[in-house]
Amino acid sequence: MNNLFDKVFSVNEMKLSVLVIIFFISSVFALTMYVTGKGITDNLLTFLITLICAITGINAMNMTKDSITIFKEKAKNTKAE
């Protein structure tokens, strides 16, 4: 089971999926508060903004890592030729 878990999910994917699930649950809660007329608290709005920034940051770092890896592979192939 542990080997399967390591092969299927990386640490970054787990962080991202947990953040997305928490964001979805918080968004549903905020929508429910808004519909019932109680209003959305400032703390919940700050929490939602923080989750959006965290998800965006993880995606940006993954894209940067992938770009650097591709650049290094191209440089390595150029030197080999």
N, CA and C atoms as an extended XYZ file, in Angstrom:
243
Properties=species:S:1:pos:R:3:atomname:S:1:resname:S:1:resid:I:1 pbc="F F F"
N         0.828       -1.205        0.000 N   MET     1
C         0.000        0.000        0.000 CA  MET     1
C         0.860        1.252        0.000 C   MET     1
N         1.930        1.240        0.779 N   ASN     2
C         2.784        2.416        0.854 CA  ASN     2
C         3.487        2.663       -0.472 C   ASN     2
N         3.927        1.603       -1.148 N   ASN     3
C         4.566        1.764       -2.455 CA  ASN     3
C         3.585        2.304       -3.486 C   ASN     3
N         2.358        1.830       -3.440 N   LEU     4
C         1.331        2.326       -4.348 CA  LEU     4
C         1.078        3.806       -4.104 C   LEU     4
N         1.020        4.187       -2.833 N   PHE     5
C         0.792        5.592       -2.480 CA  PHE     5
C         1.925        6.468       -3.003 C   PHE     5
N         3.162        6.009       -2.865 N   ASP     6
C         4.310        6.783       -3.342 CA  ASP     6
C         4.320        6.919       -4.859 C   ASP     6
N         3.879        5.867       -5.570 N   LYS     7
C         3.885        5.914       -7.025 CA  LYS     7
C         2.757        6.767       -7.592 C   LYS     7
N         1.612        6.769       -6.925 N   VAL     8
C         0.450        7.468       -7.460 CA  VAL     8
C         0.482        8.956       -7.132 C   VAL     8
N         0.833        9.300       -5.905 N   PHE     9
C         0.788       10.699       -5.483 CA  PHE     9
C         2.171       11.168       -5.062 C   PHE     9
N         2.552       12.331       -5.557 N   SER    10
C         3.759       12.959       -5.046 CA  SER    10
C         3.347       13.909       -3.928 C   SER    10
N         4.326       14.448       -3.228 N   VAL    11
C         4.028       15.335       -2.110 CA  VAL    11
C         3.312       16.585       -2.601 C   VAL    11
N         3.753       17.152       -3.711 N   ASN    12
C         3.129       18.368       -4.224 CA  ASN    12
C         1.681       18.134       -4.638 C   ASN    12
N         1.407       16.977       -5.232 N   GLU    13
C         0.033       16.676       -5.628 CA  GLU    13
C        -0.863       16.531       -4.406 C   GLU    13
N        -0.337       15.936       -3.353 N   MET    14
C        -1.136       15.782       -2.134 CA  MET    14
C        -1.405       17.135       -1.497 C   MET    14
N        -0.386       17.999       -1.444 N   LYS    15
C        -0.592       19.335       -0.881 CA  LYS    15
C        -1.645       20.083       -1.678 C   LYS    15
N        -1.535       20.009       -2.976 N   LEU    16
C        -2.459       20.738       -3.834 CA  LEU    16
C        -3.872       20.194       -3.715 C   LEU    16
N        -4.026       18.874       -3.705 N   SER    17
C        -5.374       18.317       -3.647 CA  SER    17
C        -6.042       18.599       -2.311 C   SER    17
N        -5.276       18.568       -1.229 N   VAL    18
C        -5.842       18.891        0.086 CA  VAL    18
C        -6.263       20.354        0.119 C   VAL    18
N        -5.453       21.239       -0.427 N   LEU    19
C        -5.811       22.656       -0.455 CA  LEU    19
C        -7.061       22.900       -1.291 C   LEU    19
N        -7.181       22.207       -2.395 N   VAL    20
C        -8.358       22.364       -3.255 CA  VAL    20
C        -9.612       21.866       -2.537 C   VAL    20
N        -9.502       20.745       -1.850 N   ILE    21
C       -10.657       20.221       -1.103 CA  ILE    21
C       -11.063       21.191        0.000 C   ILE    21
N       -10.098       21.714        0.746 N   ILE    22
C       -10.401       22.685        1.805 CA  ILE    22
C       -11.014       23.944        1.202 C   ILE    22
N       -10.488       24.394        0.060 N   PHE    23
C       -11.047       25.579       -0.585 CA  PHE    23
C       -12.491       25.335       -1.013 C   PHE    23
N       -12.775       24.155       -1.567 N   PHE    24
C       -14.124       23.837       -2.008 CA  PHE    24
C       -15.088       23.819       -0.816 C   PHE    24
N       -14.694       23.179        0.268 N   ILE    25
C       -15.549       23.122        1.458 CA  ILE    25
C       -15.775       24.518        2.019 C   ILE    25
N       -14.722       25.320        2.080 N   SER    26
C       -14.857       26.692        2.602 CA  SER    26
C       -15.732       27.549        1.693 C   SER    26
N       -15.619       27.346        0.388 N   SER    27
C       -16.449       28.110       -0.549 CA  SER    27
C       -17.923       27.749       -0.400 C   SER    27
N       -18.203       26.474       -0.224 N   VAL    28
C       -19.594       26.050       -0.012 CA  VAL    28
C       -20.124       26.640        1.289 C   VAL    28
N       -19.301       26.645        2.324 N   PHE    29
C       -19.705       27.234        3.597 CA  PHE    29
C       -19.957       28.735        3.446 C   PHE    29
N       -19.071       29.431        2.719 N   ALA    30
C       -19.246       30.866        2.507 CA  ALA    30
C       -20.509       31.157        1.699 C   ALA    30
N       -20.759       30.347        0.685 N   LEU    31
C       -21.967       30.514       -0.120 CA  LEU    31
C       -23.220       30.281        0.724 C   LEU    31
N       -23.177       29.284        1.587 N   THR    32
C       -24.307       29.008        2.481 CA  THR    32
C       -24.541       30.176        3.429 C   THR    32
N       -23.470       30.734        3.974 N   MET    33
C       -23.606       31.899        4.869 CA  MET    33
C       -24.204       33.082        4.114 C   MET    33
N       -23.787       33.269        2.874 N   TYR    34
C       -24.278       34.390        2.083 CA  TYR    34
C       -25.764       34.227        1.757 C   TYR    34
N       -26.158       33.006        1.395 N   VAL    35
C       -27.553       32.756        1.018 CA  VAL    35
C       -28.481       32.896        2.220 C   VAL    35
N       -28.021       32.448        3.383 N   THR    36
C       -28.874       32.548        4.570 CA  THR    36
C       -28.986       33.971        5.080 C   THR    36
N       -28.176       34.876        4.559 N   GLY    37
C       -28.282       36.285        4.919 CA  GLY    37
C       -27.410       36.711        6.079 C   GLY    37
N       -26.579       35.825        6.587 N   LYS    38
C       -25.710       36.173        7.711 CA  LYS    38
C       -24.478       36.937        7.246 C   LYS    38
N       -24.135       36.822        6.000 N   GLY    39
C       -22.954       37.498        5.465 CA  GLY    39
C       -21.700       36.680        5.682 C   GLY    39
N       -20.697       36.984        4.907 N   ILE    40
C       -19.425       36.277        4.995 CA  ILE    40
C       -18.490       37.098        5.875 C   ILE    40
N       -17.899       36.451        6.869 N   THR    41
C       -17.022       37.167        7.788 CA  THR    41
C       -15.697       37.509        7.114 C   THR    41
N       -15.027       38.504        7.657 N   ASP    42
C       -13.727       38.911        7.122 CA  ASP    42
C       -12.697       37.800        7.299 C   ASP    42
N       -12.789       37.055        8.390 N   ASN    43
C       -11.839       35.960        8.608 CA  ASN    43
C       -11.975       34.892        7.531 C   ASN    43
N       -13.201       34.569        7.150 N   LEU    44
C       -13.417       33.560        6.108 CA  LEU    44
C       -12.923       34.069        4.758 C   LEU    44
N       -13.155       35.336        4.464 N   LEU    45
C       -12.651       35.899        3.208 CA  LEU    45
C       -11.129       35.872        3.164 C   LEU    45
N       -10.495       36.210        4.266 N   THR    46
C        -9.035       36.162        4.333 CA  THR    46
C        -8.531       34.737        4.155 C   THR    46
N        -9.227       33.788        4.766 N   PHE    47
C        -8.852       32.380        4.632 CA  PHE    47
C        -8.973       31.925        3.189 C   PHE    47
N       -10.055       32.306        2.506 N   LEU    48
C       -10.240       31.925        1.107 CA  LEU    48
C        -9.168       32.547        0.214 C   LEU    48
N        -8.830       33.801        0.469 N   ILE    49
C        -7.778       34.466       -0.312 CA  ILE    49
C        -6.431       33.789       -0.083 C   ILE    49
N        -6.168       33.392        1.159 N   THR    50
C        -4.924       32.689        1.467 CA  THR    50
C        -4.858       31.353        0.744 C   THR    50
N        -5.965       30.632        0.698 N   LEU    51
C        -5.988       29.361       -0.025 CA  LEU    51
C        -5.753       29.563       -1.513 C   LEU    51
N        -6.360       30.594       -2.089 N   ILE    52
C        -6.147       30.886       -3.507 CA  ILE    52
C        -4.682       31.186       -3.774 C   ILE    52
N        -4.062       31.985       -2.917 N   CYS    53
C        -2.642       32.315       -3.091 CA  CYS    53
C        -1.756       31.082       -2.931 C   CYS    53
N        -2.086       30.215       -1.992 N   ALA    54
C        -1.289       29.001       -1.785 CA  ALA    54
C        -1.386       28.074       -2.993 C   ALA    54
N        -2.589       27.879       -3.512 N   ILE    55
C        -2.772       27.013       -4.685 CA  ILE    55
C        -2.047       27.606       -5.889 C   ILE    55
N        -2.171       28.902       -6.080 N   THR    56
C        -1.488       29.566       -7.192 CA  THR    56
C         0.025       29.467       -7.041 C   THR    56
N         0.517       29.640       -5.821 N   GLY    57
C         1.955       29.559       -5.576 CA  GLY    57
C         2.513       28.184       -5.867 C   GLY    57
N         1.801       27.148       -5.447 N   ILE    58
C         2.262       25.778       -5.711 CA  ILE    58
C         2.275       25.510       -7.212 C   ILE    58
N         1.242       25.943       -7.923 N   ASN    59
C         1.210       25.755       -9.374 CA  ASN    59
C         2.342       26.514      -10.057 C   ASN    59
N         2.606       27.741       -9.615 N   ALA    60
C         3.683       28.534      -10.208 CA  ALA    60
C         5.044       27.886       -9.958 C   ALA    60
N         5.252       27.374       -8.761 N   MET    61
C         6.528       26.723       -8.460 CA  MET    61
C         6.705       25.444       -9.287 C   MET    61
N         5.630       24.688       -9.463 N   ASN    62
C         5.719       23.479      -10.298 CA  ASN    62
C         6.027       23.829      -11.745 C   ASN    62
N         5.406       24.886      -12.261 N   MET    63
C         5.687       25.306      -13.636 CA  MET    63
C         7.123       25.783      -13.773 C   MET    63
N         7.622       26.502      -12.777 N   THR    64
C         9.001       26.981      -12.802 CA  THR    64
C         9.972       25.813      -12.763 C   THR    64
N         9.688       24.840      -11.900 N   LYS    65
C        10.545       23.653      -11.797 CA  LYS    65
C        10.575       22.892      -13.117 C   LYS    65
N         9.415       22.740      -13.742 N   ASP    66
C         9.356       22.045      -15.025 CA  ASP    66
C        10.120       22.802      -16.108 C   ASP    66
N        10.009       24.117      -16.116 N   SER    67
C        10.724       24.928      -17.106 CA  SER    67
C        12.229       24.813      -16.925 C   SER    67
N        12.691       24.843      -15.680 N   ILE    68
C        14.126       24.721      -15.415 CA  ILE    68
C        14.621       23.340      -15.825 C   ILE    68
N        13.829       22.314      -15.546 N   THR    69
C        14.214       20.951      -15.926 CA  THR    69
C        14.330       20.822      -17.440 C   THR    69
N        13.371       21.373      -18.165 N   ILE    70
C        13.417       21.328      -19.636 CA  ILE    70
C        14.629       22.088      -20.157 C   ILE    70
N        14.913       23.258      -19.561 N   PHE    71
C        16.067       24.052      -19.979 CA  PHE    71
C        17.369       23.289      -19.747 C   PHE    71
N        17.486       22.622      -18.593 N   LYS    72
C        18.691       21.857      -18.296 CA  LYS    72
C        18.854       20.689      -19.262 C   LYS    72
N        17.752       20.019      -19.606 N   GLU    73
C        17.827       18.907      -20.552 CA  GLU    73
C        18.256       19.380      -21.933 C   GLU    73
N        17.747       20.540      -22.376 N   LYS    74
C        18.149       21.077      -23.674 CA  LYS    74
C        19.618       21.454      -23.671 C   LYS    74
N        20.085       22.043      -22.575 N   ALA    75
C        21.487       22.416      -22.485 CA  ALA    75
C        22.372       21.169      -22.473 C   ALA    75
N        21.932       20.138      -21.809 N   LYS    76
C        22.695       18.892      -21.745 CA  LYS    76
C        22.770       18.238      -23.129 C   LYS    76
N        21.648       18.253      -23.854 N   ASN    77
C        21.634       17.674      -25.200 CA  ASN    77
C        22.480       18.471      -26.166 C   ASN    77
N        22.526       19.787      -25.993 N   THR    78
C        23.337       20.624      -26.861 CA  THR    78
C        24.822       20.356      -26.631 C   THR    78
N        25.207       20.176      -25.370 N   LYS    79
C        26.612       19.878      -25.066 CA  LYS    79
C        27.010       18.503      -25.592 C   LYS    79
N        26.079       17.564      -25.552 N   ALA    80
C        26.373       16.202      -26.015 CA  ALA    80
C        26.615       16.153      -27.524 C   ALA    80
N        25.971       17.034      -28.251 N   GLU    81
C        26.125       17.043      -29.717 CA  GLU    81
C        27.408       17.711      -30.058 C   GLU    81
